[in-house]
Amino acid sequence: MVDAEPNGDLPAARRPADWQLAIADSLVAGGVTVAAYVPDTRLQGILTRLAEHDVRLRSLTREEECVGYAAGQRIAGKWPVVLMQSSGLGNAVNALGSLAVPYRLGIPLVVSMRGTLGEANPSQIPMGRAAVPLLEALAIQAFPLRAAADARQATEGVLTLAYDAGECAALVLEAELGGGRESN
């Protein structure tokens, strides 16, 4: 159990950041009914807020499972979102390229970047460098989010491409937003 402040709130270090709340609230306002994800520190605030809005959360062990699960949800008439870390994007490439993209399932992705600005873990750097080019190679537009003030508009844009145009699209959470391992 997490220790709460005397007023019942979470300690400041455990509260979702404004950009996490804006993304989650925009996902809910855009109709998201289910979120498939592989756990990641930077995504936790978004997931916590989605749960507060009764969005069904499905934690899976591999990113391609998230895409497959979301594809099934989309085919069943639901409105999924997939949340993952950039280092797991390589795991999802086949599911995206052979299922979600060619069948125009319009799955929105939220990708937490690693291996970029300020990364000290050398095993994260190659996929951090390759993530956006991989998305682009699959014809998935990637929209970098660097400033909290842009979170709502960027999220709404990704949802419009996905749900209205049937195009997979990715919201890429860049290091400048904060909320990564450095804050925990």
VEXNU-973041 format. One line per 10 residues: number of its first residue (from 1); their letters; for each residue z, y, x of N, C-alpha, C, O. Coordinates in nm, 2 decimals, always signed. Last residue first. Layout:
! VEXNU-973041
NUM> A> Z/Y/X/Z/Y/X/Z/Y/X/Z/Y/X; ...
//
This chain:
! VEXNU-973041
184> NSERGGGLEA> -1.02/+0.82/+1.18/-0.93/+0.72/+1.13/-0.85/+0.66/+1.25/-0.77/+0.57/+1.23; -1.21/+1.00/+1.27/-1.10/+1.05/+1.18/-1.00/+0.95/+1.13/-0.91/+0.98/+1.06; -1.38/+0.85/+1.42/-1.30/+0.96/+1.49/-1.19/+1.01/+1.40/-1.09/+1.07/+1.45; -1.53/+0.70/+1.25/-1.41/+0.64/+1.32/-1.33/+0.74/+1.39/-1.21/+0.71/+1.41; -1.61/+0.96/+1.02/-1.63/+0.83/+1.08/-1.51/+0.78/+1.15/-1.40/+0.82/+1.11; -1.61/+1.21/+0.91/-1.56/+1.10/+0.83/-1.58/+0.97/+0.89/-1.56/+0.87/+0.82; -1.90/+1.41/+0.97/-1.77/+1.37/+1.00/-1.73/+1.25/+0.91/-1.82/+1.19/+0.85; -2.15/+1.52/+0.95/-2.07/+1.53/+0.83/-1.92/+1.49/+0.87/-1.83/+1.54/+0.80; -2.29/+1.47/+1.19/-2.23/+1.60/+1.17/-2.14/+1.62/+1.05/-2.06/+1.71/+1.04; -2.40/+1.21/+1.17/-2.27/+1.23/+1.23/-2.20/+1.37/+1.21/-2.08/+1.38/+1.21
174> ELVLAACEGA> -2.55/+1.17/+0.84/-2.55/+1.20/+0.98/-2.41/+1.22/+1.04/-2.32/+1.25/+0.96; -2.66/+0.96/+0.62/-2.53/+1.03/+0.65/-2.52/+1.05/+0.80/-2.48/+0.96/+0.87; -2.94/+0.96/+0.44/-2.89/+0.92/+0.57/-2.77/+1.01/+0.61/-2.79/+1.13/+0.63; -3.06/+0.81/+0.16/-2.98/+0.93/+0.20/-2.91/+0.88/+0.33/-2.83/+0.79/+0.33; -3.38/+0.68/+0.09/-3.25/+0.67/+0.16/-3.19/+0.80/+0.19/-3.25/+0.89/+0.24; -3.56/+0.50/-0.16/-3.54/+0.63/-0.08/-3.40/+0.61/-0.02/-3.31/+0.55/-0.08; -3.82/+0.33/-0.33/-3.69/+0.32/-0.25/-3.68/+0.45/-0.17/-3.78/+0.50/-0.11; -3.96/+0.45/-0.62/-3.97/+0.44/-0.47/-3.83/+0.43/-0.41/-3.74/+0.50/-0.45; -3.98/+0.51/-0.89/-3.99/+0.37/-0.85/-4.00/+0.35/-0.70/-4.05/+0.25/-0.65; -3.95/+0.76/-0.99/-4.07/+0.73/-0.93/-4.09/+0.59/-0.88/-4.20/+0.55/-0.84
164> DYALTLVGET> -3.69/+0.74/-1.10/-3.80/+0.80/-1.18/-3.93/+0.77/-1.13/-4.03/+0.75/-1.20; -3.52/+0.61/-0.91/-3.52/+0.58/-1.05/-3.64/+0.63/-1.14/-3.68/+0.56/-1.23; -3.60/+0.72/-0.65/-3.58/+0.58/-0.68/-3.59/+0.55/-0.83/-3.68/+0.46/-0.86; -3.63/+1.00/-0.68/-3.74/+0.92/-0.62/-3.72/+0.77/-0.66/-3.82/+0.70/-0.69; -3.38/+1.06/-0.80/-3.50/+1.09/-0.87/-3.62/+1.00/-0.81/-3.70/+0.95/-0.89; -3.21/+0.98/-0.59/-3.20/+0.91/-0.72/-3.33/+0.94/-0.80/-3.38/+0.84/-0.86; -3.27/+1.18/-0.40/-3.29/+1.03/-0.37/-3.29/+0.95/-0.50/-3.38/+0.86/-0.51; -3.19/+1.41/-0.53/-3.33/+1.39/-0.49/-3.36/+1.24/-0.47/-3.47/+1.19/-0.51; -2.92/+1.37/-0.56/-3.00/+1.38/-0.68/-3.14/+1.36/-0.65/-3.21/+1.29/-0.72; -2.85/+1.39/-0.28/-2.83/+1.26/-0.36/-2.91/+1.26/-0.48/-2.97/+1.16/-0.52
154> AQRADAAARL> -2.92/+1.65/-0.22/-2.99/+1.54/-0.15/-2.97/+1.41/-0.23/-3.07/+1.33/-0.24; -2.75/+1.80/-0.39/-2.89/+1.81/-0.40/-2.97/+1.69/-0.34/-3.06/+1.64/-0.40; -2.49/+1.71/-0.29/-2.53/+1.69/-0.43/-2.68/+1.69/-0.44/-2.74/+1.60/-0.51; -2.50/+1.78/-0.01/-2.48/+1.65/-0.05/-2.52/+1.62/-0.20/-2.59/+1.52/-0.22; -2.50/+2.03/+0.11/-2.63/+1.97/+0.07/-2.62/+1.84/+0.00/-2.72/+1.78/-0.04; -2.25/+2.09/+0.21/-2.31/+2.17/+0.10/-2.44/+2.12/+0.04/-2.47/+2.15/-0.07; -2.22/+1.92/+0.43/-2.16/+1.89/+0.30/-2.21/+1.96/+0.18/-2.22/+1.91/+0.07; -2.50/+1.85/+0.63/-2.40/+1.96/+0.58/-2.35/+1.92/+0.44/-2.43/+1.88/+0.35; -2.67/+1.65/+0.68/-2.59/+1.69/+0.79/-2.48/+1.79/+0.75/-2.38/+1.81/+0.82; -2.86/+1.39/+0.58/-2.76/+1.48/+0.53/-2.66/+1.52/+0.64/-2.59/+1.43/+0.70
144> PFAQIALAEL> -3.20/+1.31/+0.58/-3.08/+1.32/+0.66/-2.99/+1.42/+0.59/-3.03/+1.53/+0.54; -3.38/+1.09/+0.40/-3.33/+1.23/+0.39/-3.20/+1.24/+0.46/-3.10/+1.20/+0.41; -3.66/+0.89/+0.42/-3.52/+0.90/+0.46/-3.49/+1.05/+0.46/-3.56/+1.13/+0.52; -3.87/+0.69/+0.22/-3.84/+0.82/+0.27/-3.69/+0.83/+0.30/-3.61/+0.78/+0.23; -4.02/+0.40/+0.32/-3.90/+0.45/+0.25/-3.87/+0.58/+0.31/-3.84/+0.60/+0.43; -4.23/+0.27/+0.44/-4.26/+0.37/+0.34/-4.14/+0.41/+0.26/-4.16/+0.45/+0.14; -4.15/+0.12/+0.65/-4.15/+0.05/+0.52/-4.19/+0.15/+0.41/-4.19/+0.11/+0.29; -4.14/+0.31/+0.85/-4.24/+0.20/+0.86/-4.25/+0.12/+0.73/-4.36/+0.06/+0.70; -3.91/+0.45/+0.76/-4.04/+0.51/+0.75/-4.15/+0.41/+0.76/-4.25/+0.42/+0.69; -3.71/+0.27/+0.84/-3.73/+0.31/+0.70/-3.87/+0.36/+0.68/-3.93/+0.33/+0.58
134> LPVAARGMPI> -3.76/+0.27/+1.12/-3.77/+0.15/+1.04/-3.79/+0.18/+0.89/-3.88/+0.12/+0.83; -3.70/+0.54/+1.18/-3.84/+0.49/+1.20/-3.86/+0.36/+1.12/-3.97/+0.33/+1.07; -3.42/+0.54/+1.12/-3.51/+0.62/+1.04/-3.66/+0.57/+1.06/-3.73/+0.56/+0.96; -3.32/+0.34/+1.31/-3.30/+0.33/+1.17/-3.40/+0.41/+1.09/-3.47/+0.35/+1.00; -3.34/+0.35/+1.59/-3.45/+0.28/+1.52/-3.44/+0.30/+1.37/-3.53/+0.27/+1.30; -3.11/+0.47/+1.69/-3.24/+0.53/+1.72/-3.35/+0.47/+1.63/-3.44/+0.55/+1.60; -2.92/+0.29/+1.59/-2.91/+0.43/+1.55/-3.05/+0.50/+1.58/-3.09/+0.59/+1.50; -3.00/+0.06/+1.73/-3.02/+0.07/+1.58/-3.01/+0.21/+1.53/-3.08/+0.25/+1.43; -2.91/+0.14/+1.99/-3.05/+0.11/+1.96/-3.08/+0.11/+1.81/-3.19/+0.16/+1.77; -2.62/+0.22/+1.96/-2.73/+0.31/+1.99/-2.87/+0.27/+1.96/-2.95/+0.34/+1.90
124> QSPNAEGLTG> -2.43/+0.02/+1.93/-2.48/+0.09/+1.81/-2.60/+0.18/+1.84/-2.67/+0.21/+1.74; -2.36/-0.06/+2.18/-2.43/-0.16/+2.10/-2.48/-0.10/+1.97/-2.56/-0.16/+1.89; -2.23/+0.15/+2.31/-2.37/+0.12/+2.34/-2.44/+0.02/+2.25/-2.56/+0.02/+2.24; -2.03/+0.38/+2.16/-2.05/+0.23/+2.16/-2.20/+0.20/+2.19/-2.28/+0.23/+2.10; -2.02/+0.65/+2.13/-1.98/+0.59/+2.26/-2.00/+0.44/+2.27/-1.99/+0.39/+2.38; -2.19/+0.91/+1.98/-2.16/+0.77/+1.97/-2.13/+0.72/+2.12/-2.20/+0.75/+2.21; -2.28/+1.17/+1.96/-2.14/+1.15/+1.99/-2.10/+1.00/+1.99/-1.98/+0.97/+2.01; -2.55/+1.11/+1.75/-2.47/+1.22/+1.81/-2.32/+1.18/+1.83/-2.25/+1.14/+1.74; -2.58/+0.76/+1.70/-2.64/+0.89/+1.72/-2.54/+0.99/+1.79/-2.47/+0.95/+1.87; -2.46/+0.53/+1.63/-2.55/+0.52/+1.74/-2.63/+0.65/+1.77/-2.72/+0.66/+1.84
114> RMSVVLPIGL> -2.48/+0.53/+1.27/-2.41/+0.51/+1.39/-2.51/+0.51/+1.50/-2.63/+0.51/+1.48; -2.49/+0.66/+0.94/-2.55/+0.65/+1.07/-2.44/+0.62/+1.18/-2.33/+0.68/+1.18; -2.50/+0.51/+0.64/-2.41/+0.57/+0.73/-2.45/+0.55/+0.87/-2.46/+0.44/+0.92; -2.71/+0.54/+0.37/-2.70/+0.48/+0.51/-2.61/+0.56/+0.59/-2.64/+0.68/+0.62; -2.78/+0.45/+0.06/-2.70/+0.54/+0.13/-2.66/+0.48/+0.27/-2.60/+0.37/+0.27; -3.07/+0.40/-0.13/-2.99/+0.36/-0.02/-2.90/+0.47/+0.03/-2.95/+0.59/+0.03; -3.21/+0.31/-0.45/-3.16/+0.41/-0.36/-3.06/+0.35/-0.26/-2.98/+0.26/-0.29; -3.49/+0.13/-0.53/-3.35/+0.11/-0.50/-3.31/+0.23/-0.41/-3.36/+0.24/-0.30; -3.74/+0.06/-0.67/-3.67/+0.19/-0.67/-3.52/+0.18/-0.65/-3.44/+0.23/-0.73; -3.91/-0.14/-0.69/-3.79/-0.16/-0.76/-3.71/-0.03/-0.76/-3.61/-0.01/-0.83
104> RYPVALSGLA> -4.18/-0.21/-0.62/-4.14/-0.08/-0.66/-4.02/-0.08/-0.75/-4.01/-0.03/-0.86; -4.26/-0.43/-0.49/-4.24/-0.45/-0.63/-4.19/-0.32/-0.70/-4.15/-0.32/-0.82; -4.25/-0.35/-0.22/-4.38/-0.39/-0.29/-4.37/-0.40/-0.44/-4.47/-0.38/-0.51; -3.97/-0.28/-0.19/-4.08/-0.18/-0.17/-4.20/-0.23/-0.25/-4.25/-0.16/-0.33; -3.81/-0.52/-0.24/-3.78/-0.39/-0.31/-3.90/-0.29/-0.30/-3.93/-0.23/-0.40; -3.95/-0.73/-0.09/-3.91/-0.74/-0.23/-3.90/-0.60/-0.29/-3.97/-0.57/-0.39; -4.02/-0.70/+0.17/-4.09/-0.81/+0.09/-4.05/-0.81/-0.05/-4.11/-0.89/-0.13; -3.87/-0.48/+0.27/-4.02/-0.49/+0.29/-4.09/-0.59/+0.21/-4.21/-0.58/+0.18; -3.60/-0.55/+0.20/-3.66/-0.42/+0.16/-3.82/-0.43/+0.16/-3.88/-0.40/+0.06; -3.58/-0.80/+0.32/-3.55/-0.79/+0.18/-3.61/-0.66/+0.12/-3.67/-0.66/+0.01
94> NVANGLGSSQ> -3.63/-0.72/+0.59/-3.72/-0.82/+0.52/-3.70/-0.81/+0.37/-3.80/-0.81/+0.30; -3.42/-0.53/+0.65/-3.56/-0.50/+0.66/-3.65/-0.60/+0.58/-3.74/-0.55/+0.50; -3.15/-0.58/+0.67/-3.21/-0.56/+0.53/-3.36/-0.54/+0.53/-3.42/-0.54/+0.43; -3.08/-0.60/+0.93/-3.06/-0.72/+0.85/-3.13/-0.71/+0.72/-3.17/-0.81/+0.66; -3.13/-0.34/+1.01/-3.22/-0.44/+1.06/-3.20/-0.57/+0.98/-3.30/-0.64/+0.96; -2.90/-0.21/+0.90/-3.04/-0.19/+0.84/-3.13/-0.30/+0.89/-3.22/-0.34/+0.81; -2.67/-0.22/+1.03/-2.70/-0.33/+0.95/-2.84/-0.32/+0.88/-2.88/-0.41/+0.81; -2.64/+0.02/+1.15/-2.65/-0.09/+1.24/-2.68/-0.22/+1.16/-2.73/-0.32/+1.22; -2.60/+0.20/+0.94/-2.73/+0.19/+1.00/-2.75/+0.07/+1.09/-2.86/+0.01/+1.10; -2.42/+0.06/+0.67/-2.42/+0.13/+0.80/-2.56/+0.11/+0.86/-2.62/+0.00/+0.84
84> MLVVPWKGAI> -2.48/+0.11/+0.31/-2.47/+0.03/+0.44/-2.46/+0.12/+0.56/-2.49/+0.24/+0.55; -2.52/+0.07/-0.03/-2.45/+0.15/+0.08/-2.43/+0.06/+0.20/-2.38/-0.05/+0.19; -2.74/+0.09/-0.30/-2.69/+0.01/-0.18/-2.64/+0.10/-0.08/-2.70/+0.20/-0.04; -2.71/+0.11/-0.65/-2.72/+0.18/-0.52/-2.67/+0.08/-0.42/-2.58/+0.00/-0.44; -2.86/+0.03/-0.97/-2.78/+0.01/-0.85/-2.80/+0.11/-0.74/-2.90/+0.19/-0.74; -2.87/+0.02/-1.29/-2.90/+0.13/-1.20/-2.82/+0.11/-1.07/-2.71/+0.17/-1.06; -3.03/-0.25/-1.48/-2.92/-0.17/-1.43/-2.96/-0.07/-1.33/-3.08/-0.07/-1.29; -3.23/-0.42/-1.56/-3.22/-0.29/-1.63/-3.10/-0.21/-1.59/-3.07/-0.11/-1.66; -3.28/-0.64/-1.41/-3.20/-0.66/-1.53/-3.17/-0.53/-1.61/-3.10/-0.53/-1.71; -3.39/-0.53/-1.19/-3.48/-0.60/-1.28/-3.41/-0.63/-1.41/-3.48/-0.63/-1.51
74> RQGAAYGVCE> -3.16/-0.42/-1.07/-3.26/-0.33/-1.12/-3.36/-0.40/-1.22/-3.39/-0.35/-1.32; -3.02/-0.65/-1.01/-2.96/-0.56/-1.10/-3.07/-0.47/-1.16/-3.07/-0.44/-1.28; -3.19/-0.76/-0.82/-3.16/-0.84/-0.94/-3.10/-0.74/-1.05/-3.14/-0.76/-1.17; -3.17/-0.56/-0.62/-3.30/-0.59/-0.69/-3.28/-0.67/-0.82/-3.34/-0.63/-0.92; -2.90/-0.58/-0.55/-2.95/-0.46/-0.62/-3.08/-0.48/-0.69/-3.11/-0.43/-0.80; -2.91/-0.83/-0.43/-2.83/-0.81/-0.54/-2.87/-0.69/-0.62/-2.88/-0.70/-0.75; -3.09/-0.77/-0.22/-3.12/-0.88/-0.31/-3.04/-0.86/-0.44/-3.09/-0.87/-0.55; -2.94/-0.58/-0.08/-3.07/-0.54/-0.14/-3.11/-0.65/-0.24/-3.16/-0.61/-0.35; -2.71/-0.73/-0.01/-2.70/-0.61/-0.09/-2.83/-0.57/-0.16/-2.83/-0.54/-0.28; -2.83/-0.92/+0.15/-2.76/-0.96/+0.03/-2.75/-0.85/-0.07/-2.77/-0.86/-0.19
64> EERTLSRLRV> -2.89/-0.76/+0.37/-3.00/-0.81/+0.29/-2.95/-0.87/+0.15/-3.02/-0.87/+0.06; -2.63/-0.71/+0.47/-2.71/-0.60/+0.40/-2.83/-0.65/+0.32/-2.86/-0.60/+0.22; -2.36/-0.92/+0.41/-2.48/-0.89/+0.48/-2.57/-0.79/+0.40/-2.57/-0.80/+0.28; -2.14/-0.96/+0.25/-2.12/-0.97/+0.39/-2.24/-0.93/+0.47/-2.23/-0.90/+0.59; -2.05/-0.72/-0.02/-2.12/-0.84/+0.03/-2.11/-0.84/+0.19/-2.06/-0.75/+0.25; -1.89/-0.60/-0.30/-1.88/-0.61/-0.15/-1.95/-0.74/-0.11/-1.91/-0.84/-0.15; -1.97/-0.42/-0.56/-1.99/-0.55/-0.51/-2.00/-0.55/-0.36/-2.10/-0.51/-0.30; -1.83/-0.23/-0.83/-1.85/-0.24/-0.68/-1.87/-0.39/-0.64/-1.79/-0.47/-0.69; -1.92/-0.05/-1.11/-1.89/-0.19/-1.06/-1.93/-0.19/-0.91/-2.04/-0.16/-0.87; -1.76/+0.25/-1.18/-1.89/+0.19/-1.14/-1.85/+0.05/-1.07/-1.75/+0.04/-1.00
54> DHEALRTLIG> -1.54/+0.39/-1.28/-1.57/+0.26/-1.33/-1.71/+0.20/-1.30/-1.76/+0.12/-1.37; -1.47/+0.61/-1.13/-1.57/+0.63/-1.24/-1.61/+0.50/-1.31/-1.71/+0.50/-1.39; -1.33/+0.50/-0.93/-1.26/+0.59/-1.02/-1.34/+0.62/-1.15/-1.29/+0.64/-1.26; -1.54/+0.38/-0.79/-1.44/+0.30/-0.86/-1.36/+0.38/-0.96/-1.34/+0.33/-1.07; -1.65/+0.61/-0.67/-1.73/+0.54/-0.77/-1.64/+0.45/-0.85/-1.65/+0.44/-0.97; -1.43/+0.68/-0.50/-1.47/+0.77/-0.61/-1.55/+0.70/-0.71/-1.53/+0.72/-0.83; -1.45/+0.47/-0.32/-1.32/+0.49/-0.39/-1.35/+0.58/-0.52/-1.30/+0.55/-0.63; -1.70/+0.50/-0.22/-1.67/+0.38/-0.30/-1.55/+0.40/-0.38/-1.54/+0.36/-0.49; -1.67/+0.74/-0.07/-1.77/+0.73/-0.18/-1.74/+0.62/-0.27/-1.74/+0.63/-0.40; -1.48/+0.66/+0.11/-1.45/+0.77/+0.02/-1.54/+0.77/-0.10/-1.50/+0.80/-0.21
44> QLRTDPVYAA> -1.62/+0.46/+0.26/-1.50/+0.43/+0.18/-1.47/+0.53/+0.07/-1.44/+0.50/-0.04; -1.82/+0.52/+0.43/-1.86/+0.50/+0.30/-1.74/+0.48/+0.20/-1.75/+0.49/+0.08; -1.70/+0.53/+0.68/-1.76/+0.65/+0.63/-1.80/+0.64/+0.48/-1.81/+0.74/+0.41; -1.62/+0.26/+0.72/-1.53/+0.36/+0.71/-1.58/+0.49/+0.64/-1.52/+0.54/+0.55; -1.77/+0.00/+0.53/-1.79/+0.09/+0.64/-1.69/+0.21/+0.61/-1.68/+0.25/+0.50; -1.88/-0.31/+0.38/-1.77/-0.21/+0.41/-1.80/-0.13/+0.54/-1.85/-0.18/+0.64; -2.18/-0.31/+0.22/-2.11/-0.38/+0.33/-2.01/-0.28/+0.37/-2.04/-0.16/+0.40; -2.25/-0.31/-0.14/-2.22/-0.25/-0.01/-2.16/-0.35/+0.09/-2.11/-0.45/+0.06; -2.37/-0.20/-0.44/-2.36/-0.31/-0.35/-2.34/-0.26/-0.21/-2.42/-0.16/-0.17; -2.27/-0.07/-0.75/-2.29/-0.04/-0.60/-2.27/-0.16/-0.52/-2.16/-0.23/-0.53
34> VTVGGAVLSD> -2.38/+0.02/-1.07/-2.33/-0.08/-0.98/-2.36/-0.04/-0.84/-2.47/+0.01/-0.81; -2.48/+0.24/-1.21/-2.39/+0.15/-1.28/-2.33/+0.04/-1.19/-2.22/-0.02/-1.23; -2.59/+0.57/-1.19/-2.56/+0.45/-1.11/-2.46/+0.36/-1.19/-2.35/+0.42/-1.23; -2.66/+0.81/-1.31/-2.67/+0.69/-1.39/-2.64/+0.56/-1.31/-2.65/+0.45/-1.37; -2.62/+1.05/-1.20/-2.76/+1.01/-1.20/-2.77/+0.87/-1.26/-2.88/+0.82/-1.27; -2.35/+1.07/-1.21/-2.42/+1.16/-1.30/-2.57/+1.12/-1.31/-2.63/+1.13/-1.41; -2.29/+0.89/-1.00/-2.25/+0.86/-1.13/-2.33/+0.95/-1.23/-2.38/+0.89/-1.33; -2.41/+1.03/-0.78/-2.45/+0.90/-0.81/-2.42/+0.86/-0.96/-2.50/+0.81/-1.03; -2.25/+1.26/-0.79/-2.39/+1.27/-0.82/-2.45/+1.13/-0.85/-2.54/+1.12/-0.94; -2.00/+1.16/-0.71/-2.02/+1.22/-0.85/-2.17/+1.23/-0.88/-2.20/+1.22/-1.00
24> AIALQWDAPR> -2.07/+1.07/-0.45/-2.03/+0.97/-0.56/-2.05/+1.03/-0.70/-2.10/+0.97/-0.79; -2.13/+1.31/-0.33/-2.23/+1.20/-0.33/-2.19/+1.11/-0.45/-2.28/+1.08/-0.53; -1.89/+1.46/-0.36/-2.02/+1.51/-0.42/-2.12/+1.40/-0.43/-2.20/+1.39/-0.53; -1.71/+1.29/-0.22/-1.70/+1.31/-0.36/-1.82/+1.36/-0.42/-1.86/+1.32/-0.53; -1.82/+1.33/+0.04/-1.81/+1.19/-0.02/-1.80/+1.20/-0.17/-1.86/+1.13/-0.25; -1.79/+1.60/+0.08/-1.93/+1.55/+0.07/-1.93/+1.40/+0.01/-2.02/+1.37/-0.06; -1.51/+1.62/+0.08/-1.59/+1.69/-0.02/-1.73/+1.63/-0.03/-1.77/+1.61/-0.15; -1.36/+1.30/+0.17/-1.41/+1.43/+0.20/-1.49/+1.49/+0.09/-1.54/+1.42/+0.00; -1.08/+1.13/+0.02/-1.23/+1.14/+0.04/-1.26/+1.29/+0.08/-1.21/+1.38/+0.02; -0.78/+1.10/+0.20/-0.85/+1.16/+0.09/-1.00/+1.16/+0.12/-1.04/+1.19/+0.23
14> RAAPLDGNPE> -0.65/+1.03/+0.44/-0.71/+0.92/+0.35/-0.78/+0.97/+0.23/-0.84/+0.89/+0.16; -0.56/+1.26/+0.55/-0.64/+1.18/+0.63/-0.71/+1.07/+0.55/-0.81/+1.01/+0.59; -0.38/+1.36/+0.35/-0.51/+1.43/+0.38/-0.60/+1.34/+0.46/-0.72/+1.35/+0.43; -0.24/+1.09/+0.15/-0.24/+1.18/+0.27/-0.37/+1.24/+0.30/-0.47/+1.18/+0.27; -0.30/+1.10/-0.21/-0.31/+1.04/-0.08/-0.29/+1.14/+0.03/-0.32/+1.26/+0.02; -0.05/+1.22/-0.44/-0.18/+1.23/-0.37/-0.18/+1.15/-0.25/-0.07/+1.12/-0.18; +0.21/+1.24/-0.53/+0.14/+1.12/-0.56/+0.00/+1.12/-0.50/-0.07/+1.02/-0.52; +0.37/+1.44/-0.43/+0.31/+1.47/-0.56/+0.22/+1.35/-0.60/+0.15/+1.36/-0.71; +0.45/+1.34/-0.18/+0.55/+1.35/-0.29/+0.49/+1.37/-0.42/+0.54/+1.33/-0.53; +0.17/+1.12/-0.08/+0.25/+1.24/-0.07/+0.35/+1.25/-0.18/+0.34/+1.17/-0.28
4> ADVM> +0.19/+0.76/-0.02/+0.14/+0.88/-0.09/+0.23/+1.00/-0.06/+0.34/+0.99/-0.02; +0.09/+0.50/+0.18/+0.20/+0.59/+0.15/+0.13/+0.72/+0.09/+0.04/+0.77/+0.14; -0.08/+0.22/+0.05/-0.09/+0.35/+0.12/+0.02/+0.44/+0.08/+0.05/+0.46/-0.04; +0.00/-0.12/+0.08/+0.00/+0.00/+0.00/+0.00/+0.12/+0.09/+0.07/+0.13/+0.19
//
